[in-house]
């Protein structure tokens, strides 16, 4: 049912992970509606009612609810050529909570407790380049330019490509991984699929955190947070970090100014003045 929409998203250069997420959410919603109520034939008021009930039943997180609303809106706009107002279903932005940041010691501990070579290479690449999980699973071998020493992240979030430096410290691990697993297209391929899945990587990260006895509330995305914060701790310019992360708005990057320890460590206590 959503094959045409899949084609449209691919032609518009949405990332593979975004296409998979949007189609998956639409399929889940259609299964909830049933075969007798196809999504492309719903009355707008009925659509809003059932979509609201579906969201409440699923107890979706803030981000997943946003993705579902975006997927339905985009489906109507691009595939059905209809504009539909779903603003009443868009979730209110949650209060911003500063993320728990892994220290360099904790990151090393997590990677050291990741024994499988493919798993270690994948987690290390996320941290070394500051990638989103979707960018990692979408990363192709062709994106690595050994001569220019760069890695190109294609059609990243915000639909902007960006080039990243290829760290020397990452090369030996990726070389060992490549020689053992011999990927042909995507850098990290699944056992029965062209790409390794984000869900599998998240499971790997949780297992490594447990082995490393990490007490902080962290997710796989925390490796990207750690990358940005550790760069800021080392004195890297905020604008450079914005470019490396692929943020379109500097305000998004500025959250890391609240969690970096560099400025705080330079502040003296009044006790020091006595």
C-alpha positions as CSV (number, residue, x, y, z in Angstrom):
1,X,0.0,0.0,0.0
2,X,2.8,2.4,0.8
3,X,5.2,1.4,-2.1
4,X,4.5,4.6,-4.0
5,X,5.2,6.7,-0.9
6,X,8.4,4.7,-0.3
7,X,9.5,5.5,-3.8
8,X,8.7,9.2,-3.3
9,X,10.7,9.5,-0.1
10,X,13.7,7.7,-1.7
11,X,13.6,10.0,-4.7
12,X,13.5,13.0,-2.4
13,X,16.7,11.7,-0.8
14,X,15.2,11.0,2.7
15,X,17.7,8.8,4.5
16,X,17.1,5.0,4.5
17,X,16.5,5.0,8.3
18,X,13.9,7.8,7.9
19,X,12.1,5.9,5.1
20,X,12.1,2.7,7.2
21,X,10.8,4.6,10.3
22,X,8.0,6.4,8.4
23,X,6.8,3.3,6.5
24,X,6.9,1.2,9.6
25,X,4.8,3.7,11.6
26,X,2.3,4.0,8.7
27,X,2.0,0.2,8.4
28,X,1.5,-0.1,12.2
29,X,-1.3,2.5,12.0
30,X,-2.9,0.8,9.0
31,X,-2.9,-2.5,10.9
32,X,-4.7,-0.8,13.7
33,X,-7.3,0.6,11.3
34,X,-7.8,-2.8,9.6
35,X,-8.1,-3.7,5.9
36,X,-11.7,-2.3,5.7
37,X,-10.5,1.2,6.5
38,X,-7.6,2.1,4.2
39,X,-5.6,5.2,5.3
40,X,-6.0,6.9,1.9
41,X,-9.8,6.9,2.1
42,X,-10.4,8.2,5.6
43,X,-12.5,11.2,6.4
44,X,-10.2,13.9,8.0
45,X,-12.1,14.1,11.2
46,X,-12.2,10.3,11.5
47,X,-8.5,10.2,10.7
48,X,-7.7,12.6,13.6
49,X,-9.9,10.7,16.0
50,X,-8.4,7.2,15.2
51,X,-4.9,8.6,15.1
52,X,-5.3,10.1,18.6
53,X,-6.7,6.8,19.9
54,X,-3.8,4.9,18.3
55,X,-1.2,7.2,19.9
56,X,-2.8,6.8,23.3
57,X,-3.0,3.0,22.9
58,X,0.6,2.7,21.9
59,X,1.9,5.2,24.6
60,X,4.4,6.5,22.1
61,X,7.3,8.7,23.3
62,X,7.5,12.4,22.4
63,X,9.8,11.7,19.4
64,X,7.9,8.7,18.1
65,X,4.6,10.6,18.2
66,X,6.3,13.5,16.3
67,X,7.5,11.0,13.7
68,X,4.1,9.4,13.3
69,X,2.4,12.8,12.8
70,X,5.1,13.8,10.3
71,X,4.8,10.5,8.4
72,X,1.0,10.8,8.1
73,X,1.2,14.4,7.1
74,X,3.9,13.8,4.5
75,X,2.0,10.7,3.1
76,X,-1.1,12.8,2.5
77,X,0.9,15.7,1.0
78,X,3.2,13.7,-1.3
79,X,1.3,10.5,-2.1
80,X,-2.3,11.7,-2.0
81,X,-1.7,15.4,-2.9
82,X,-3.8,16.5,0.1
83,X,-3.1,18.9,2.9
84,X,-4.2,17.8,6.3
85,X,-4.0,19.7,9.6
86,X,-2.7,17.4,12.4
87,X,-1.5,20.3,14.6
88,X,-3.9,19.3,17.4
89,X,-2.1,16.0,17.7
90,X,1.5,17.4,17.8
91,X,2.9,16.8,21.2
92,X,4.0,19.7,23.4
93,X,7.7,20.0,23.7
94,X,8.9,18.4,26.9
95,X,11.0,20.3,29.4
96,X,14.6,20.2,28.3
97,X,16.6,18.0,30.6
98,X,20.4,18.1,30.3
99,X,21.7,14.7,29.2
100,X,23.9,12.5,31.3
101,X,27.3,12.7,29.7
102,X,29.7,9.8,29.6
103,X,33.2,10.6,30.6
104,X,36.1,9.6,28.4
105,X,36.9,6.8,31.0
106,X,33.3,5.5,30.8
107,X,33.3,5.5,26.9
108,X,36.6,3.6,26.9
109,X,35.2,1.2,29.5
110,X,32.1,0.6,27.3
111,X,34.2,-0.1,24.2
112,X,36.6,-2.3,26.1
113,X,33.6,-4.4,27.2
114,X,32.4,-4.8,23.6
115,X,34.2,-8.0,22.6
116,X,32.6,-8.8,19.2
117,X,34.7,-7.0,16.5
118,X,31.8,-5.8,14.4
119,X,30.0,-4.5,17.5
120,X,33.1,-2.7,18.8
121,X,33.8,-1.2,15.4
122,X,30.2,0.1,15.1
123,X,30.1,1.7,18.6
124,X,33.6,3.1,18.2
125,X,32.6,4.7,14.8
126,X,29.6,6.4,16.3
127,X,31.7,7.9,19.0
128,X,34.7,8.7,16.8
129,X,32.5,10.6,14.3
130,X,29.7,11.8,16.5
131,X,27.1,10.0,14.4
132,X,23.4,9.4,14.9
133,X,22.5,5.7,14.8
134,X,20.7,6.2,11.5
135,X,23.7,7.8,9.9
136,X,25.9,4.8,11.0
137,X,23.6,2.1,9.6
138,X,23.2,4.2,6.4
139,X,27.0,4.6,6.0
140,X,28.3,3.1,2.8
141,X,31.9,2.0,2.0
142,X,31.8,4.5,-0.9
143,X,31.5,7.3,1.6
144,X,35.0,6.7,2.9
145,X,37.6,8.7,0.9
146,X,41.0,7.3,1.9
147,X,42.9,9.8,-0.3
148,X,41.3,12.9,1.1
149,X,41.0,11.3,4.6
150,X,37.3,12.1,4.9
151,X,34.0,10.4,5.4
152,X,30.9,11.8,3.8
153,X,27.6,11.5,5.7
154,X,24.9,11.5,3.0
155,X,21.4,12.9,3.3
156,X,21.8,13.3,7.0
157,X,19.0,14.8,9.3
158,X,18.0,18.1,7.9
159,X,18.8,16.7,4.4
160,X,22.3,18.1,4.4
161,X,25.4,16.1,3.5
162,X,28.5,16.8,5.5
163,X,32.1,15.7,5.4
164,X,33.9,14.5,8.5
165,X,37.6,13.9,9.1
166,X,38.6,10.2,9.2
167,X,40.4,9.8,12.5
168,X,43.7,8.0,12.4
169,X,42.9,6.2,15.6
170,X,39.8,4.7,14.0
171,X,41.5,3.2,10.9
172,X,43.2,0.1,12.5
173,X,39.9,-1.1,14.0
174,X,38.0,-0.5,10.8
175,X,40.7,-2.2,8.8
176,X,40.6,-5.3,11.1
177,X,36.8,-5.3,10.9
178,X,36.8,-5.0,7.1
179,X,39.4,-7.9,6.7
180,X,37.3,-10.2,8.8
181,X,33.7,-9.4,7.7
182,X,34.4,-8.1,4.1
183,X,31.3,-5.8,3.7
184,X,30.4,-5.1,0.1
185,X,28.1,-2.1,0.2
186,X,27.1,-0.8,3.6
187,X,30.0,-0.5,6.1
188,X,28.0,-2.5,8.6
189,X,25.8,-5.2,7.1
190,X,23.3,-7.4,8.8
191,X,23.3,-11.2,8.8
192,X,20.3,-11.4,6.5
193,X,19.8,-7.8,5.5
194,X,21.9,-5.3,3.5
195,X,22.2,-3.1,6.6
196,X,22.8,-3.6,10.3
197,X,19.7,-2.5,12.2
198,X,19.5,0.4,14.7
199,X,17.6,-1.9,17.1
200,X,20.4,-4.4,17.1
201,X,23.0,-1.7,17.8
202,X,21.0,-0.3,20.7
203,X,20.8,-3.8,22.2
204,X,24.6,-4.1,21.8
205,X,25.1,-0.8,23.5
206,X,22.9,-1.7,26.5
207,X,24.7,-5.0,26.9
208,X,28.1,-3.3,26.9
209,X,26.9,-0.7,29.4
210,X,25.7,-3.4,31.7
211,X,29.1,-5.2,31.5
212,X,30.9,-2.0,32.1
213,X,28.7,-1.3,35.1
214,X,27.6,2.1,33.8
215,X,25.2,3.6,36.3
216,X,24.1,6.7,34.3
217,X,20.9,6.8,32.3
218,X,22.3,6.6,28.8
219,X,21.3,5.4,25.4
220,X,23.2,4.8,22.2
221,X,22.8,8.4,21.3
222,X,24.8,9.3,24.4
223,X,27.9,8.4,22.4
224,X,27.1,11.3,20.1
225,X,26.5,13.5,23.2
226,X,29.9,12.4,24.6
227,X,31.6,13.2,21.3
228,X,30.3,16.7,21.3
229,X,31.0,17.4,24.9
230,X,34.5,15.9,24.9
231,X,35.3,18.1,21.8
232,X,34.1,21.2,23.7
233,X,36.1,20.1,26.8
234,X,39.2,20.0,24.6
235,X,38.6,23.6,23.4
236,X,37.1,22.9,20.0
237,X,35.2,26.0,18.6
238,X,31.4,25.8,19.0
239,X,30.8,26.6,15.3
240,X,33.2,23.7,14.3
241,X,31.3,21.3,16.5
242,X,28.0,22.5,14.9
243,X,29.4,21.6,11.5
244,X,30.7,18.2,12.6
245,X,27.4,17.3,14.2
246,X,25.4,18.6,11.2
247,X,23.2,20.9,13.3
248,X,21.4,23.5,11.2
249,X,20.8,25.8,14.2
250,X,23.6,26.8,16.5
251,X,21.1,26.8,19.4
252,X,21.0,23.0,19.2
253,X,24.7,22.8,19.6
254,X,24.7,25.2,22.5
255,X,23.2,22.7,24.8
256,X,26.7,21.2,25.2
257,X,27.9,24.5,26.7
258,X,25.7,23.6,29.7
259,X,27.3,20.1,30.3
260,X,31.0,20.8,29.4
261,X,33.3,20.8,32.4
262,X,36.0,23.0,30.8
263,X,34.5,26.3,31.9
264,X,33.4,25.1,35.3
265,X,36.9,23.8,36.1
266,X,38.3,27.2,35.5
267,X,36.0,28.8,38.1
268,X,37.6,29.3,41.5
269,X,35.7,28.8,44.7
270,X,35.6,31.9,47.0
271,X,37.4,29.6,49.5
272,X,40.4,29.7,47.2
273,X,40.6,33.5,47.8
274,X,41.0,33.2,51.6
